[in-house]
Amino acid sequence: LALGPLMLRGPGGRARPRSVLLYVVAFALTIVLAFLPVLIHHDLKAFWHDSIAYQASRSAPFSIWGLYGGLGLEQHVVQGAGVALALLVAFLPRRRDLVTVAALGAAVMIAIQLGVTYWFYLYIVWFFPLVIVALFGSYPRAPEGSMTRAVPERMETWRAARFGRAKSRAVVAGSTGGEVPA
């Protein structure tokens, strides 16, 4: 639910009204399908008690909120900031690409998780894939003629010198330096 506003726009510029309508319908349909077992059995009270109410009243020493008492106001401020961030990323920044959406999604997931009382390290898998996409996607590509292109050529030159094979014409034409001694 927290990533819903972010995914409403997704990468690119402004979302078209038709895309927004299709997204909202698909999102609502997904929610209804997920709740279908609860709705069929008319168990909304049991669902609320066993999930939302239980998690809200659960104490745990795995976060600052569960470890120290008396931080109720501060916790609500952090939770409100997480919700505000989740809503804000639906509108800002105006231009975004896939890497930006992944980074914003990771930020929203981390902000939401900061406010929960019961936090466990296994929850890292909720934001870690988005962090990886943002980190590796933002890594610049190597320019032409850089070391990443030179390394295979130098390896071929080294192999030729080491094992006594003749170098291929492609390596000779694209060679960046002298022979590597054996």
MARBA-3410 file (N, C-alpha, C, O; in Angstrom, 1 decimal):
182
0.8,-1.2,0.0,0.0,0.0,0.0,0.9,1.3,0.0,0.5,2.3,-0.6 ~ 2.0,1.2,0.7,2.8,2.4,0.8,3.4,2.8,-0.6,3.7,4.0,-0.8 ~ 3.7,1.8,-1.4,4.3,2.1,-2.7,3.2,2.5,-3.8,3.6,2.8,-4.9 ~ 2.0,2.4,-3.4,0.9,2.6,-4.4,1.0,4.0,-5.0,0.9,4.1,-6.3 ~ 1.1,5.1,-4.3,1.2,6.4,-4.9,2.4,6.6,-5.8,2.4,7.2,-6.9
3.6,6.0,-5.4,4.8,6.0,-6.3,4.6,5.3,-7.6,4.9,5.8,-8.6 ~ 4.0,4.1,-7.5,3.8,3.3,-8.7,2.7,3.9,-9.6,2.6,3.5,-10.8 ~ 1.9,4.8,-9.1,0.8,5.4,-9.9,1.5,6.1,-11.0,1.0,6.1,-12.2 ~ 2.5,6.9,-10.8,3.2,7.6,-11.8,4.3,6.8,-12.5,4.4,6.8,-13.7 ~ 5.0,6.0,-11.8,6.1,5.2,-12.3,7.2,6.1,-13.0,7.3,7.3,-12.7
8.0,5.5,-13.8,9.0,6.3,-14.5,8.4,7.1,-15.6,7.3,6.8,-16.1 ~ 9.1,8.1,-16.0,8.7,9.0,-17.1,8.1,10.3,-16.6,8.2,10.7,-15.4 ~ 7.4,10.9,-17.5,6.8,12.2,-17.2,5.4,12.1,-16.5,5.2,11.2,-15.7 ~ 4.6,13.0,-16.8,3.2,13.0,-16.2,2.4,11.8,-16.7,2.4,11.5,-17.9 ~ 1.6,11.2,-15.8,0.8,10.1,-16.2,-0.5,10.6,-16.9,-1.0,11.6,-16.5
-0.9,9.9,-17.9,-2.1,10.2,-18.6,-3.3,9.7,-17.8,-3.2,8.8,-17.0 ~ -4.4,10.4,-18.0,-5.6,10.1,-17.2,-6.1,8.6,-17.4,-6.5,8.0,-16.5 ~ -5.9,8.1,-18.6,-6.3,6.7,-18.9,-5.4,5.8,-18.1,-5.9,4.8,-17.5 ~ -4.1,6.0,-18.1,-3.2,5.2,-17.3,-3.5,5.2,-15.8,-3.4,4.2,-15.1 ~ -3.8,6.4,-15.3,-4.2,6.5,-13.9,-5.4,5.7,-13.6,-5.5,5.0,-12.6
-6.4,5.8,-14.4,-7.7,5.1,-14.2,-7.4,3.6,-14.3,-7.9,2.8,-13.4 ~ -6.6,3.1,-15.2,-6.3,1.7,-15.3,-5.5,1.2,-14.1,-5.8,0.1,-13.6 ~ -4.6,2.0,-13.6,-3.8,1.7,-12.4,-4.7,1.6,-11.2,-4.6,0.6,-10.5 ~ -5.6,2.5,-11.0,-6.5,2.5,-9.8,-7.4,1.3,-9.9,-7.7,0.7,-8.8 ~ -7.9,1.0,-11.0,-8.8,-0.2,-11.2,-8.0,-1.4,-10.9,-8.5,-2.3,-10.1
-6.8,-1.6,-11.4,-6.0,-2.8,-11.2,-5.6,-2.9,-9.7,-5.6,-4.0,-9.1 ~ -5.3,-1.7,-9.1,-4.9,-1.7,-7.7,-6.1,-2.1,-6.8,-5.9,-3.0,-5.9 ~ -7.2,-1.6,-7.1,-8.4,-1.9,-6.3,-8.8,-3.4,-6.5,-9.2,-4.1,-5.5 ~ -8.7,-3.9,-7.7,-9.0,-5.3,-8.0,-8.0,-6.2,-7.3,-8.4,-7.3,-6.8 ~ -6.8,-5.8,-7.2,-5.8,-6.6,-6.5,-6.1,-6.7,-5.0,-5.9,-7.7,-4.4
-6.5,-5.5,-4.4,-6.8,-5.5,-3.0,-8.0,-6.4,-2.7,-8.0,-7.2,-1.8 ~ -9.0,-6.3,-3.6,-10.2,-7.1,-3.4,-9.9,-8.6,-3.5,-10.3,-9.4,-2.7 ~ -9.0,-9.0,-4.5,-8.6,-10.4,-4.6,-7.8,-10.9,-3.4,-8.0,-12.0,-3.0 ~ -7.0,-10.0,-2.9,-6.2,-10.4,-1.7,-7.1,-10.6,-0.5,-6.8,-11.5,0.4 ~ -8.2,-9.8,-0.4,-9.1,-9.9,0.8,-10.2,-10.8,0.5,-11.1,-11.0,1.4
-10.3,-11.5,-0.6,-11.4,-12.3,-1.0,-11.7,-13.4,0.1,-12.8,-13.7,0.4 ~ -10.6,-14.1,0.5,-10.9,-15.2,1.6,-11.5,-14.6,2.8,-12.4,-15.2,3.4 ~ -11.1,-13.4,3.2,-11.7,-12.7,4.4,-13.1,-12.3,4.1,-14.0,-12.5,5.0 ~ -13.4,-11.7,2.9,-14.7,-11.3,2.6,-15.7,-12.4,2.4,-16.8,-12.3,2.8 ~ -15.2,-13.5,1.9,-16.1,-14.7,1.7,-16.6,-15.3,3.0,-17.8,-15.7,3.2
-15.7,-15.3,4.0,-16.0,-15.9,5.3,-16.6,-14.9,6.3,-16.8,-15.2,7.4 ~ -16.7,-13.6,5.8,-17.3,-12.6,6.7,-16.5,-12.5,8.0,-17.1,-12.4,9.1 ~ -15.2,-12.5,7.9,-14.3,-12.5,9.0,-13.5,-11.2,9.2,-12.3,-11.3,9.5 ~ -14.1,-10.1,8.9,-13.4,-8.8,9.0,-12.9,-8.5,10.4,-11.8,-8.0,10.7 ~ -13.8,-8.9,11.4,-13.4,-8.7,12.8,-12.2,-9.5,13.2,-11.3,-9.1,13.9
-12.2,-10.8,12.8,-11.1,-11.7,13.1,-9.8,-11.3,12.4,-8.7,-11.3,13.0 ~ -10.0,-10.8,11.2,-8.8,-10.3,10.4,-8.2,-9.1,11.1,-7.0,-9.0,11.2 ~ -9.1,-8.2,11.5,-8.6,-7.0,12.2,-7.9,-7.3,13.5,-6.8,-6.8,13.8 ~ -8.5,-8.2,14.3,-7.9,-8.6,15.5,-6.6,-9.3,15.4,-5.7,-9.1,16.1 ~ -6.5,-10.3,14.4,-5.4,-11.1,14.3,-4.2,-10.5,13.5,-3.1,-11.0,13.6
-4.5,-9.4,12.8,-3.4,-8.8,12.1,-3.1,-7.3,12.5,-2.1,-7.1,13.1 ~ -4.0,-6.4,12.3,-3.8,-5.0,12.5,-3.7,-4.7,14.0,-2.7,-4.1,14.5 ~ -4.7,-5.1,14.8,-4.7,-4.9,16.2,-3.5,-5.6,16.9,-2.9,-5.0,17.8 ~ -3.3,-6.8,16.5,-2.2,-7.6,17.2,-0.8,-6.9,16.9,0.0,-6.7,17.8 ~ -0.6,-6.5,15.6,0.7,-5.9,15.3,0.8,-4.5,16.0,1.9,-4.1,16.4
-0.2,-3.8,16.1,-0.2,-2.4,16.7,0.1,-2.5,18.2,0.7,-1.6,18.8 ~ -0.4,-3.6,18.9,-0.1,-3.7,20.3,1.0,-4.6,20.7,1.3,-4.8,21.9 ~ 1.7,-5.1,19.7,2.9,-6.0,20.0,4.1,-5.2,20.4,4.4,-4.2,19.8 ~ 4.7,-5.7,21.5,5.9,-5.0,21.9,7.1,-5.9,21.5,7.0,-7.1,21.5 ~ 8.2,-5.2,21.3,9.4,-6.0,20.9,10.7,-5.1,21.1,10.6,-3.9,21.0
11.8,-5.7,21.5,13.0,-5.0,21.7,13.9,-4.8,20.5,15.0,-4.4,20.6 ~ 13.3,-5.0,19.3,14.1,-5.0,18.1,14.1,-3.6,17.4,14.6,-3.5,16.3 ~ 13.4,-2.6,18.0,13.5,-1.3,17.5,13.6,-0.3,18.6,13.4,-0.7,19.8 ~ 13.9,0.9,18.3,14.0,1.9,19.4,12.7,2.2,20.1,12.7,2.5,21.3 ~ 11.6,2.0,19.4,10.3,2.2,20.0,9.9,1.1,20.9,9.3,1.4,22.0
10.3,-0.1,20.7,10.0,-1.2,21.6,11.1,-1.3,22.7,10.8,-1.8,23.8 ~ 12.3,-0.9,22.5,13.3,-1.0,23.5,13.2,0.0,24.6,13.4,-0.3,25.8 ~ 12.8,1.3,24.2,12.6,2.3,25.2,11.2,2.7,25.2,10.5,2.8,24.2 ~ 10.7,3.0,26.4,9.3,3.4,26.6,9.1,4.9,26.5,10.1,5.6,26.6 ~ 7.9,5.3,26.3,7.6,6.8,26.4,8.0,7.5,25.1,8.1,8.8,25.2
8.1,6.9,24.0,8.4,7.6,22.7,7.3,7.5,21.8,7.4,7.6,20.6 ~ 6.1,7.5,22.3,4.8,7.4,21.5,4.7,8.6,20.6,4.4,8.4,19.4 ~ 4.9,9.8,21.1,4.8,11.0,20.2,5.8,11.0,19.1,5.5,11.3,17.9 ~ 7.0,10.7,19.4,8.1,10.6,18.4,7.8,9.6,17.4,8.1,9.8,16.2 ~ 7.3,8.4,17.8,7.0,7.3,16.9,5.9,7.8,15.9,6.0,7.5,14.7
4.9,8.5,16.4,3.8,8.9,15.6,4.3,10.0,14.6,3.9,10.0,13.4 ~ 5.3,10.8,15.0,5.9,11.8,14.1,6.6,11.0,12.9,6.5,11.4,11.8 ~ 7.4,10.0,13.3,8.1,9.3,12.3,7.2,8.5,11.4,7.4,8.5,10.2 ~ 6.1,8.0,11.9,5.1,7.3,11.1,4.4,8.3,10.1,4.2,8.0,9.0 ~ 4.1,9.4,10.6,3.5,10.5,9.8,4.4,10.9,8.7,4.0,11.2,7.6
5.7,11.1,9.0,6.7,11.5,8.0,6.8,10.4,6.9,7.0,10.7,5.7 ~ 6.7,9.1,7.3,6.8,8.0,6.3,5.6,8.1,5.4,5.7,7.9,4.2 ~ 4.4,8.3,5.9,3.2,8.4,5.1,3.3,9.6,4.2,2.9,9.6,3.1 ~ 3.7,10.7,4.8,3.9,12.0,4.0,4.8,11.7,2.8,4.6,12.2,1.7 ~ 6.0,11.1,3.1,6.9,10.7,2.0,6.3,9.9,0.9,6.5,10.1,-0.3
5.5,8.8,1.4,4.8,7.9,0.4,3.9,8.7,-0.5,3.8,8.4,-1.7 ~ 3.2,9.7,0.1,2.3,10.5,-0.7,3.0,11.5,-1.6,2.6,11.8,-2.7 ~ 4.1,12.1,-1.1,4.9,13.1,-1.8,5.5,12.6,-3.1,5.6,13.3,-4.1 ~ 6.0,11.3,-3.0,6.7,10.8,-4.2,5.8,10.5,-5.3,6.3,10.2,-6.4 ~ 4.5,10.6,-5.1,3.6,10.5,-6.3,3.7,11.7,-7.2,3.3,11.6,-8.3
4.1,12.8,-6.6,4.2,14.1,-7.4,5.6,14.6,-7.7,5.8,15.2,-8.7 ~ 6.5,14.3,-6.8,7.9,14.8,-7.0,8.8,13.7,-7.1,8.6,12.6,-6.4 ~ 9.9,13.7,-7.8,10.2,14.7,-8.8,9.4,14.6,-10.0,8.8,13.5,-10.3 ~ 9.3,15.6,-10.8,8.5,15.6,-12.0,9.0,14.6,-13.1,8.3,13.8,-13.6 ~ 10.3,14.7,-13.3,10.9,13.7,-14.3,11.7,12.7,-13.5,12.4,12.9,-12.6
11.4,11.4,-13.9,12.1,10.3,-13.2,12.3,9.2,-14.1,11.5,9.0,-15.1 ~ 13.3,8.4,-13.9,13.6,7.2,-14.6,13.4,6.0,-13.7,13.0,6.1,-12.5 ~ 13.8,4.8,-14.2,13.6,3.6,-13.4,14.5,3.6,-12.2,14.0,3.2,-11.1 ~ 15.7,4.1,-12.3,16.6,4.2,-11.1,16.0,5.1,-10.0,16.1,4.8,-8.8 ~ 15.4,6.3,-10.4,14.8,7.2,-9.5,13.6,6.6,-8.8,13.5,6.7,-7.6
12.8,5.9,-9.6,11.7,5.2,-9.0,12.1,4.1,-8.0,11.5,4.0,-6.9 ~ 13.1,3.4,-8.3,13.6,2.4,-7.4,14.2,3.0,-6.1,13.9,2.5,-5.0 ~ 14.9,4.1,-6.2,15.5,4.8,-5.1,14.4,5.4,-4.2,14.4,5.3,-3.0 ~ 13.4,6.0,-4.8,12.2,6.5,-4.1,11.4,5.4,-3.4,11.0,5.5,-2.2 ~ 11.3,4.3,-4.1,10.6,3.1,-3.5,11.3,2.6,-2.3,10.7,2.3,-1.2
12.7,2.5,-2.4,13.5,2.1,-1.2,13.4,3.1,-0.1,13.2,2.7,1.1 ~ 13.4,4.4,-0.4,13.3,5.4,0.7,11.9,5.3,1.4,11.8,5.4,2.6 ~ 10.8,5.0,0.6,9.5,4.9,1.2,9.4,3.7,2.1,8.9,3.8,3.2 ~ 10.0,2.6,1.6,9.9,1.3,2.4,10.7,1.5,3.7,10.3,1.0,4.8 ~ 11.9,2.1,3.6,12.7,2.3,4.8,12.0,3.3,5.8,12.0,3.1,7.0
11.4,4.4,5.2,10.7,5.3,6.1,9.5,4.7,6.8,9.3,5.0,8.0 ~ 8.8,3.9,6.1,7.7,3.2,6.7,8.1,2.2,7.8,7.6,2.1,8.9 ~ 9.2,1.5,7.5,9.8,0.5,8.5,10.4,1.2,9.7,10.4,0.6,10.8 ~ 10.8,2.4,9.6,11.4,3.1,10.7,10.4,3.4,11.8,10.7,3.4,13.0 ~ 9.1,3.5,11.5,8.1,3.8,12.4,7.4,2.6,13.1,6.6,2.8,14.0
7.7,1.4,12.7,7.0,0.2,13.3,7.7,-0.2,14.6,8.9,-0.1,14.7 ~ 6.9,-0.7,15.5,7.4,-1.1,16.8,8.1,-2.4,16.6,9.3,-2.6,17.2 ~ 7.6,-3.4,16.0,8.2,-4.7,15.8,8.9,-4.7,14.5,8.3,-4.8,13.4 ~ 10.2,-4.6,14.6,11.1,-4.6,13.3,12.1,-5.7,13.5,12.7,-5.9,14.6 ~ 12.3,-6.5,12.5,13.2,-7.6,12.5,14.1,-7.5,11.2,13.6,-7.0,10.2
15.3,-8.0,11.3,16.2,-7.8,10.2,15.7,-8.6,8.9,16.2,-8.2,7.8 ~ 14.9,-9.5,9.1,14.3,-10.2,7.9,13.5,-9.3,7.0,13.2,-9.6,5.9 ~ 13.1,-8.1,7.6,12.3,-7.1,6.8,13.2,-6.4,5.8,12.6,-5.6,4.9 ~ 14.5,-6.6,5.8,15.4,-5.9,4.9,15.0,-6.3,3.4,15.2,-5.6,2.5 ~ 14.5,-7.6,3.3,14.2,-8.0,1.9,13.1,-7.2,1.3,12.9,-7.3,0.1
12.4,-6.4,2.0,11.3,-5.6,1.5,11.9,-4.4,0.7,11.3,-4.0,-0.3 ~ 13.0,-3.9,1.2,13.6,-2.7,0.5,14.9,-3.0,-0.3,15.3,-2.2,-1.1 ~ 15.5,-4.1,0.0,16.8,-4.4,-0.5,16.9,-4.5,-2.1,17.8,-4.0,-2.7 ~ 15.9,-5.2,-2.7,15.9,-5.2,-4.2,15.8,-3.8,-4.8,16.5,-3.6,-5.8 ~ 15.1,-2.9,-4.2,15.0,-1.6,-4.7,16.3,-0.8,-4.5,16.7,0.0,-5.4
16.9,-1.0,-3.4,18.2,-0.4,-3.2,19.3,-0.9,-4.2,20.0,-0.1,-4.7 ~ 19.3,-2.2,-4.5,20.2,-2.7,-5.5,20.0,-2.2,-6.8,20.9,-1.8,-7.5 ~ 18.7,-2.1,-7.3,18.4,-1.5,-8.6,18.9,0.0,-8.6,19.5,0.4,-9.6 ~ 18.6,0.7,-7.5,19.0,2.1,-7.5,20.6,2.2,-7.5,21.1,3.1,-8.2 ~ 21.3,1.4,-6.8,22.7,1.5,-6.7,23.4,1.1,-8.0,24.2,1.8,-8.5
23.0,-0.1,-8.5,23.7,-0.5,-9.7,23.2,0.2,-11.0,23.9,0.3,-11.9 ~ 22.0,0.6,-10.9,21.4,1.4,-12.1,22.0,2.8,-12.2,22.1,3.3,-13.3 ~ 22.5,3.3,-11.1,23.0,4.7,-11.1,24.5,4.6,-11.4,25.1,5.7,-11.6 ~ 25.1,3.5,-11.4,26.6,3.3,-11.7,26.8,3.7,-13.2,26.1,3.1,-14.0 ~ 27.7,4.6,-13.5,27.8,5.1,-14.9,28.5,4.0,-15.7,29.2,3.1,-15.2
28.1,4.0,-17.0,28.7,3.0,-17.9,30.1,3.5,-18.2,30.5,4.7,-18.2 ~ 31.0,2.5,-18.5,32.4,2.8,-18.9,32.4,3.4,-20.3,31.8,2.9,-21.2 ~ 33.2,4.5,-20.4,33.3,5.1,-21.8,34.1,4.2,-22.7,34.9,3.3,-22.3 ~ 34.0,4.4,-24.0,34.7,3.7,-25.0,36.2,3.9,-24.8,36.6,5.0,-24.5 ~ 37.0,2.8,-24.9,38.4,2.9,-24.8,38.9,2.9,-23.3,40.1,3.1,-23.1
38.0,2.6,-22.4,38.4,2.6,-21.0,39.0,1.3,-20.6,39.2,0.4,-21.5 ~ 39.4,1.2,-19.4,40.1,0.0,-18.9,39.2,-1.3,-19.1,39.8,-2.3,-19.3 ~ 37.9,-1.1,-19.0,37.1,-2.3,-19.1,37.2,-2.9,-20.5,37.0,-4.1,-20.6 ~ 37.4,-2.1,-21.5,37.7,-2.7,-22.9,39.1,-3.1,-23.0,39.4,-4.1,-23.7 ~ 40.0,-2.5,-22.3,41.4,-2.8,-22.4,41.8,-4.1,-21.7,42.7,-4.8,-22.1
41.1,-4.5,-20.7,41.4,-5.7,-19.9,41.3,-6.9,-20.7,42.3,-7.7,-20.7 ~ 40.2,-7.2,-21.5,40.2,-8.4,-22.3,41.3,-8.4,-23.4,41.9,-9.5,-23.6 ~ 41.7,-7.3,-23.9,42.7,-7.2,-24.9,44.1,-7.5,-24.3,44.9,-8.3,-24.8 ~ 44.3,-7.0,-23.1,45.5,-7.3,-22.4,45.6,-8.8,-21.9,46.7,-9.4,-21.9 ~ 44.5,-9.3,-21.6,44.5,-10.7,-21.2,44.8,-11.6,-22.4,45.6,-12.6,-22.2
44.4,-11.3,-23.6,44.7,-12.0,-24.8,46.2,-11.9,-25.1,46.8,-12.9,-25.5 ~ 46.7,-10.7,-24.9,48.1,-10.5,-25.2,48.9,-11.3,-24.2,50.0,-11.9,-24.5 ~ 48.5,-11.3,-22.9,49.2,-12.1,-21.9,49.1,-13.6,-22.2,50.2,-14.3,-22.1 ~ 48.0,-14.1,-22.6,47.8,-15.5,-22.9,48.7,-15.9,-24.1,49.4,-16.9,-24.1 ~ 48.8,-15.0,-25.1,49.7,-15.3,-26.2,51.1,-15.3,-25.8,51.9,-16.2,-26.3
51.5,-14.4,-25.0,52.9,-14.4,-24.5,53.2,-15.6,-23.6,54.3,-16.2,-23.7 ~ 52.3,-15.9,-22.8,52.5,-17.0,-21.8,52.5,-18.4,-22.4,53.3,-19.2,-22.1 ~ 51.5,-18.6,-23.3,51.3,-20.0,-23.9,51.9,-20.1,-25.3,51.8,-21.1,-25.9 ~ 52.5,-19.0,-25.8,53.1,-19.1,-27.1,52.2,-19.1,-28.3,52.5,-19.7,-29.4 ~ 51.0,-18.6,-28.2,50.1,-18.5,-29.3,50.2,-17.2,-30.0,50.6,-16.2,-29.4
49.8,-17.2,-31.2,49.8,-15.9,-32.0,48.5,-15.2,-31.6,47.5,-15.7,-31.3 ~ 48.7,-13.9,-31.5,47.5,-13.0,-31.1,46.6,-12.9,-32.3,47.0,-13.0,-33.4 ~ 45.3,-12.8,-32.0,44.3,-12.6,-33.0,44.5,-11.2,-33.6,45.0,-10.3,-32.9 ~ 44.0,-11.0,-34.9,44.1,-9.7,-35.5,43.4,-8.7,-34.8,43.8,-7.5,-34.8 ~ 42.2,-9.0,-34.2,41.4,-8.0,-33.5,42.2,-7.4,-32.3,42.1,-6.2,-32.0
43.0,-8.3,-31.6,43.7,-7.8,-30.5,44.9,-6.9,-31.0,45.2,-5.9,-30.3 ~ 45.6,-7.3,-32.1,46.7,-6.5,-32.6,46.2,-5.2,-33.0,46.8,-4.1,-32.7 ~ 45.0,-5.1,-33.7,44.5,-3.8,-34.2,44.0,-3.0,-33.0,44.2,-1.7,-33.1 ~ 43.5,-3.5,-32.0,43.0,-2.7,-30.9,43.9,-2.7,-29.7,43.5,-2.3,-28.6 ~ 45.2,-3.1,-29.8,46.1,-3.2,-28.7,46.4,-1.8,-28.1,46.5,-0.8,-28.8
46.5,-1.8,-26.8,46.7,-0.5,-26.2,48.1,-0.3,-25.7,48.5,0.7,-25.2 ~ 49.0,-1.3,-25.8,50.3,-1.1,-25.3,51.2,-2.3,-25.8,50.8,-3.0,-26.7 ~ 52.4,-2.4,-25.2,53.3,-3.4,-25.6,53.0,-4.8,-25.1,51.9,-5.0,-24.5 ~ 53.9,-5.7,-25.4,53.7,-7.1,-25.0,53.9,-7.2,-23.5,54.5,-6.4,-22.8 ~ 53.2,-8.2,-22.9,53.3,-8.5,-21.5,54.3,-9.6,-21.4,54.2,-10.6,-22.0
55.4,-9.4,-20.6,56.4,-10.4,-20.6,55.9,-11.7,-19.9,55.1,-11.7,-19.1 ~ 56.5,-12.8,-20.3,56.1,-14.1,-19.8,56.6,-14.4,-18.4,56.4,-15.4,-17.9
END
